[in-house]
Amino acid sequence: MQLDPQAKRQAETWLASSIAESDKAVIRSWMDTDPAALNEAFYTDLEFGTGGLRGIMRLGSNGINKYTLGLATQGLANYLLHHIRLHVRVAIAYDSRNQSDTLARDVAQVLAANGIHVFLFPSLRPTPQLSFSVRQYGCHAGIVLTASHNPKEYNGYKVYWDDGGQLVPPHDQAILRAVRDIQLDDIRWEGGEDRIAEFGEDADQEYLQKVAQLSMNPGMGNANLNLVFTALHGTSITMVPPALERFGFKNVHVLEAQATPDGNFPTVQSPNPEEPAALALAIEKAQELHADMVIGCDPDTDRVGIAVRNDHQDMVILNGNQAASVLVDYVLHQHQAQGSMPDNPFVASTVVTTPLLERIASSYGVPTYHTLTGFKWIADLIRRYEGQQTFVVGGEESYGYLVGDFVRDKDAVSSAAMLAEAAAWNKAKGSSFYEHLLQLYVKHGVHHESLLSVTKKGREGAEAIAGIMERFRSAPPAELAGMAVEAILDFKTGLTTYLADGRQETIDLPASNVIQLRLANGDRVTARPSGTEPKIKYYFCALGPHLDPDQPAQQYRAHRSELEARIAAYTEVITAL
């Protein structure tokens, strides 16, 4: 393999800088003996996606390392100092991934060397706690070192603004421009150590107190719910068990095999609760203990997956759309029953999340606002409507949910507690979490969702994904598996096109590389390149009839099989395009 010219130029720039001699030796070795490694390490620069800066931990401009994070942090520091000028404060947290602790301290040092005051968590903490602490302590920005649910070779860098939400326009693009102006030798590494302070115990207690205040039925059967919790070797071990305790749950069994934070994630192939295999050990423990529910969180504790017992008493994993649907219904129902619904409430969801959330919210007279994929857009909604409308609850299909607005990111700590409370409330009534879901299908019709992620790594993979999206735009299908495509929503151009007459409507959302096909039967298929992984994702939603209230479980199994077959047919066509 030949050295890529762009990669070679970038590598030579690094060699001419003041980076460590040991790192220069590695780069020279790649140039001499491993051009493929050098090409992958330097052919491009990491950029912010839906989850911020994220990549494989390795040396080079295309990796997560001390220098790329130094560049990002110096650019952020310059931007903050230009806009805030004096007494700038930044909070920093990190997860259990390899190098997260040392990278967090590297980042803190760069900020301090630039005259910025840093509040650093003394040990790993969940991402939503960082979001809360930014607001609680009056910080101008926040940073968390995490790659969320990505495989173990990844790490990342998420930046939060003063509202506790991840960066959105105009700050994200402005900071990107500031970062691009930074050269390696511009990074300030030394001085200002006295500006770094550690959060104390109060920071934990303040967050847990706010979480506990979310409870809508304190003590209602919570002690009787039998739970198995797994941290999947991540940060949730620090906050989820104490949050469950504050909600009154007494029978919480922590899965010890996955309780210890470990960036190698030794007991799972992927620490992602979206993957059924991630919860396998916890489900095995639940069967042994006859537990009602399994709860598992990703490494930085912004996503939570659950398994519950179905009508045959088998443990079944619910997808993010299903869990979100029950959570939204539980919260809105309780507000309505207790007369506590806030003035001008709203629910938030994304364009790839089940339309069932909107139907549920509408049944309570509550509007639903849709955003692009990525919880930062929901946080942006909350910020824009603050003082006029009240965010109550929301979620996205990727196992991310939020109740209340004291956190401005998806929060697996509070969501785990609220999902468990919904299960306990149903159990106290002689029902179950699963039955609650079926009753939603009785009232609103069956909604079946599926996600297909196709991995395409490296430079060639990125080009292949770009080609797929271009084909969707240049030659969109008129039908899928015999079902007519009624409308094409192109979130990049901001236009909805109706195929029957060519009529177009504007989409009132920021531009994003997403294509959604809406079919004549109400089904939806959405294609979207991941902003955090080398994948293209296809989201499917198929709609079925309302279930018979007298036999919902039996009907659901039959209709689910039909909808799965329909989605399989769509998948075959889509992946061949």
N, C-alpha and C positions, 0 to 999 in steps of 0.2 A: 504493500500500500504506500502511495505517495503522500507526502506532507501536504495538507491543505494550505494554500497560500495565506488565507486569512488567519488560520490557526497559527501558522509559523510567525506571522507578523505580531500577533498578540503575545505569543510566547516570548519573542525577542524583546518586546516591551517589558514583560515581567523580568526577564533576565537583566535588563538594563536598570532596574529599580533597586531599591534597598531592601527587598525581601530577604529572608534568611538564606544564608549560603547553602544550608542543607536542602532547602526547597529548590534553589537554583540547580543543585546537583541532580535532583529528580527530573526536572524539566530537560536538562541536557541529556540525561539518559534516555528519555522518551524520544528526543530528536534523533539520537544515534541508533536506537535499537527498537523503538516501539512507536512508529508513526500513528498507528490507530489510536493509541492511548492519548497521544498529544492532540490529535484531531478532535477527539471527543471532549477533551479538557478545555480546548481553546477556540473551537470554531464559532462560538457565539458567547454572548454575555447573558447571565440570568436576568430575567425581568419579572416584575410583579404580575401575578395572575389573580384569580379570584381569592386565593389564600395568601397572597404576598410573595415573598422570595422563597423559592423552594427548589431543591435539587439534591443530587447525589453528593455525599461528603467525599470530596477529593480536591486535590490541588488544581488550580486553573480558573479561568474566567467563567467557565461553565459548571463550576462546582460550588458547594457550600464549604467555605473555609474561612480562616481568620482574615484573609485579605479581601475577599468579596464582601464579607460582612463589614469589614472596616471601611470599604468604599461606600457601601450603603449607609453606614452610620455617619461617616463624615459628611455625606450629602445631606442626610437628615439633620445633622447638627447645624450645618450652614443655613438650611431652610428655617429651622426653628429660631436660630439667632437673628436672622434677617427679619422674621415676622414678630417674634416675641421680644427679642432684644435682651431684656434683663430677667434674672431670676427664673430661668427656664428649668422645669422639672420634668423628669422622665422616669416612669416605672418600668422595671424589667422582671420578667419571669421566664422560667424554662422548664422543659419536661424531662422525661427519663431517658431520652435518646443519648446515644454515645456522643460525647463532646458537647452536649448542650450546656453543661455547667461551665466548662472552660470558655466556650464561645460567648456565653452570657457575660462573663467577667471581661472578656476582650472588648465586647460591645460597650459595657459600662465604662471601661477605661478610656475608650475613644471619646465618649460623651464628656466624661469628667475632664479630660485633657483640653476640651473645647470650652470649659467653663460652665458646663451644665450640671445641675444637681441630679443625682441618680438615687432612686429608691429601688434596691435589689432584694428580691426574696432570698432568704438565707438557704433555702433548699427548694426542691421542685414543688410547683403549685399549678393548679388547673388554669387553662387559658381564660375561662370566664371570670375567675377571681382577679386576673390581671385587668380585665375590662372594668370590673367593679372598682378596683383600687385606683385606676386612673381617675375616675370620677370622684371617688371618696376622698382622695388626697390632693385634689386640685392640680393634677399633673397636666402638662400640655401635650404629652404623647406617652405612648406605652409601646413596649417591644416584648414579644414572647418568642423564645427559641424553641421551635417545634416543627415537625413535618406532619403533625396531626396523625392521620391513619395510614400514611404511606409505609412501604416496606422499610426494613431496618437500615438499609444503606442510605436513606434520605435524612436530611434535616432541613430546617427552614427558619424563616425570619418574618414574623408578622408585625406590622406597625399599626398602632392605634392612635387616633386623634383624641382631642381633649373631651369629646363626648363619650369615649369608651368604645366607639365603633372603629372597625378597620378603615383604612384609607379609601376614600372615594374622591372623584373629581371635585374641585380642581387640585386638591393637595397631592393625590397620587401621581398625576402626570408632572406636577411641578417638582416633586421630590425626585422623580425619575430623571428629569432634566438636570437637577442639581447633582445627582449621582454621576451622570454622564460627564459632567465637567470635572470630576475628581480623578486625579492620577494617583497611582499607588504611593508616590512619595509625598502626596498632599495629606495623607492620613496622619493625624496626631495621635501618638501612642503613649506619650509620657506626660506626667504631671497631673495635679488635681485629685490625687487619691483621697484627700479629705472631703471631697464632694460626694463620695459614694457612701450611702447609709443603707443599712438593712432594715426591712420591715420587721416589726415586732409581732408578738402574739396578738395584739389588738387587731391587726389586719385580718387575721383568720376569724376572730370572734365577730367582728363587724360584718363580714361576709356571711357567715353562718347564721347570724341573727336575721339578716334580710331574707335569706333563703327560708328560714323557719316561719317567717311572717306570711309566706305564700299559702301555707296550709289552709284549706277551706273547710275541713272537717277534722279538727284536732282530736285525736284519740278515737275516732269512729272506726273501731275494728282494726286499727293499725297493728295493735299488739298481736292480733290473731293471724296476720298474714305471714306465711312462711316464705322467706326470700333467700335466694342464693345470689351473691354479688361477686363479680370478678373484675379486677382492675386491669387485666391483660398487661400486667407489668408496667402500668403507667401511673400518672399523677393522681388518678381518682381515688387511690387508697388514702390520700391525705384528707379529703373532704367529703366523699360520698357516705362512708360509714357514719361520721358524726352528724351529717345532715339527716340521714335516715333515723338516727337516734333522736334527734330533736323533733322529728315528726311522730315519734312514739312507737316506732317499729322495734320490737323486742327480739323477734326471731329472724335475725339477719346472719346468714352463714357466709363468711368471707372465704372464697376459694383460695386456700393458702398456696397452692401450686403456682398461682398467678398473681400473688399479692405483692411480691418484692419487685420494686422498680428495676428494670433491666432493659437497656437499649438493644440487646440482642434478641429480645422476645423469644426465649428458648422454647416455650411450649406451644407456640402458634406459628404458622407459616406467614400470616399477616395479622397485625394487631388491629384489625378493622372489624368492628361489630356488624358492618354490612355483609361480611363474609360469614356464611353459616358455620364454617369450621372454627371460627374464632370462639364461638360459644359452646363448642362441643363438650369440653371438660366440665363447664358449669352446668350444662344440661344433664350430664352424667351424674353429677353431685345432686342435682335437684331430684332426679329419679330416686336416688338412694335415700334422700331425706323427705320424699313426698312433698316437695316444695310447691308453692302455688305459682312462683314467678322467678325468672332469672333476669338479672340486670348486669350488663357489661358495658364498659366505657372504653373509648379509644385512648391512646397515650396522653393526649393533652386535655382530655375530659370535656370536649365540646360535642361529642357524639355519644349517643347511648342506644344500645340494642336490647331488646327484651324477648323473652320466650314465656309463653303462658300455656295453661292447659286448655285443650279444646273440649268439645262435648263428649269425646271418648276418653278424656283424662290423659291424653298424650301431650307431651310438651311440644309446642310448635313455635317456631320463630316468626314473629310478625315483622313485616317490612316497615320502613320509615313512614310511608304513607298511612299505613294502618294504625301504627302507634300514634302518629300525629292526629289522626281523625278522632280516636277515642279521647286523647288529651284535650283537644279543642272542644269537643262536645262536653266533656266532664267540667271543664272550667266555665264554659258559658252557661251550662245547666245550673251549676252551683250559684253563679252570680244571679241568675234569674230567680232561682228558688229562694235565695237569701235576700233578695232585694238590694244587692250590692253592685249591680252593673254600673260601671262608671258612665259619666256623661260622654256622649259622642264616642263610643267605643269602636275599635276596629281590629280585625284579624289580618295578619300578613302571611303571604305565601309566595312561592316563586312560579315562574312560567312552566317549570317541569314537574311541579308537585301536583298531586291528585286534585282534580276539580271537586272532589267530595268535601274538602275543607270549606270551599265557598258555599256549597249547598248547606252544610251544617250551620255555618255562621248566618246565612240568610234566614234559616228557620227560627233564629233568635232575633231577627231584625238587625243584625250586625253586618256592616259591609266588610268585604275582603279586598285588600289591595295587593296586587301582584307586582313582583319585582323580578329582576334578572337573578340567575343562579348565583349563590354566594350570600351568606348571611350579612355581609357588609351592606348590602342593598336594603335589607330589612331594617338594620340599624339606621341607615340614612332616612328611611321612611319615618321612623320614630322621631328622629331629630327634626325633620321638616314639619311634622304635624304637632310637635310638642307645644302645649299651651292651647291648642285648638281641638285636638282629638286625642283619645287615650288608647294606646296600644294595650291589648289585653293578653293575647296569646298568639303564637304563630309557629310556623315550622316549615321545613323543607324535606324532600324525600330522602335526603342523604343522612337521616337519623339525627337531624339537628332541630331542637325545639327551644322555645323561650316562653316563659310565663312572667309577666310583669316587665318593667323597663329599667330596673336598677343595674342590670347587665345589658350590654349592647352587642352581644354576640350569642351564638347558640350556647346553651348552658346545660351540660349533662349532669351537673350536681343537682340543681333545682329540678330539672326534668325527671331525673331518676326518682327523686322524692315524690314529685307530683304524679308520675305514672304509677308508682307503688300505692299512693293514696287512692287513685282511681280504682285500682285493683281491690284494695281493702274496702272501699265504699261499696263496690259491687258485691263483694263476698258477704258483707254484712247484710245485704238485701237478699241473699240467697241466689245471687247471680254470679257473674264472673267477668273478667276483662274481655274474654273471647266472646261471650254472649253480648256484651255491650257493643262490640264491633258488628256482630250479626244484626243487632237491632238497628244500627245505622244503615245497614244494607236493606233492611225491611222498609225503612222510612225513605231512603234516598236512592235506592238501587245499588246493585253490586258494582264496585269499581275494582278492577284488577290491574295492577301495575307491574312492570318488569323493567329491568335495566340490563343492557348488554354493554360491557366495556371491552373495547378491542385495543390491546397494547401495541404500539408501534414506536420502538425505541430509537433514539439517536437522531442524527440529521436526516437520514433517509425516511425514518418514521414520521418526522415532522412534515417533510415534503409530501408524503403519502396522505396524511391527514388533511393537509391543505388541498390536495387534489380531490379528495372525497367531497369536501365542502364546496369546492368550485363546481363539481358535477351536479350537486344538488341545486345550485343556483342557475347554471347554464342549461341543464336538461332535467328539470324536476319531473317526477313521475306523475302521470295523470290519474293513475290508480295503483292500489296496493292489494295484491291477492284478490282481485275482482271487485274491490270496494273503491268507489270514486273518491279522489282527493278533491275536497270542496274548496279549501283555502290553503294558501302557503304563507306562513308568517316568517319573514326574513328580518331578524332583529339587528342585522348588520346594516341593512339599508333603511330599516325603520318602516317597512311597508308590509301590509297584508294584502295579498292578491287573491281575488275570488276567480276561480278558473272558469266558471260558467259564463261570465260576462266581461271578465278582465277588469272589473271594478277594483280600485285600490283604496285602502284606508291607512292612515298614519298610526304607528305604534308609539305611544308616548312613554318610551323608556330609552335610556342611554344605548348607544350602539354596542352590539355584542355579536360575536360570531356564532349565531344559533339559527337553525332552521327548524320550523315546526310545521308538520303536515296535519291538517284537520280533515278527517274523513266524513263522508256523508252520514255514517251511522253514529257519529259523535266520538269515535275513537281518535286518539292523538298519537303521533310519532314525532319525536324530537331528536335532532342530531346536534351534538355540541362537543367540540374539542375540550378536554379537561384543561383547566388553568393551573393545575398542580401536579399532574402526572402525564407521561407520554401516552395518552389514551384518547380515543374518540369514543364518546358515550352516546348510546341510543336509548331514549326513554320511551316506553310504550305504556299507554293507558287504554284499556278496553272496557266498555260499559255494558252491563247486563241489566236484567229486569229487577224490579223490587221483589224481595223474598217474601214468601208466605209466612206470616207471623206464627202459624201453628207448627211449621216444620222448617225453620230457617237453616239449620245446620245441614240437613240432607240436601235441600235445594242449593245451598251455597256450594257444596262439593260438586254437584252436577254442573252448575253454571261456571264455576271456576275452571273446570276441565274444558268447557267450550271456549272460554275466553283465552285460556292458555294456548289452545290450538289456533285460535285466531291470531294471537301475537306471534306464534311460531311461524305462521304463514307470512306475516308482515316482515319478520326478521329475515326470512329467506330472501325476500325480494330486496330489502334494504341493503343487506350485506353484499348483494351481487351488483349493486349499482356502481 
